[in-house]
């Protein structure tokens, strides 16, 4: 079923040049764009310290989730779908294993962190971009659907751990949000 859904999402790849270029672009610049969007929150005017806390709370699970992925990759060696003949690859092949998706982990960790901070408008905007990034990873043939779902789960888990460990108005939080 995973291969079938992945193949279905990737089926249009190579047939629509404009859509292909859009998905390649989202796949390549989506994560850096989200990181930039989070970084720019530092200078938000409204609810400044809460938004700064949210930005820091997004950066921590972003990093933690990617570290967890590296640990998972030591044990899970899943072949990429293009190597298995499931998808048509639109971008350069990746050197590491397929599961879990780092792009999904990074983007969903950011969205989950902002959601847990009660910032709905920012969460929705980031969630739309995260969805596009995750979809683009399957569309371009780089990941199976389950790779993206696994990466998303890692991102949420990392965000929950950070939410429990990094408290608003703690000494560390006051020090960090007071910078600049």
Protein Blocks (a to p, Z undefined) as FASTA:
>chain_A
ZZmmmmmmmmmgokammlmmmmmmmmmmmmmmmmmmmmmmmmpfbhklmmmmmmmmmmmm
mmmmmmmmmmmmmmmccddfklnomaccfbdcdfbdfbdcfklmmmmmmmmmmmmnopak
lmmmmmmmmmmmmmmmmmnopacfklmmmmmmmmmmmmmmmmmmmcghiaklmmmmmgZZ
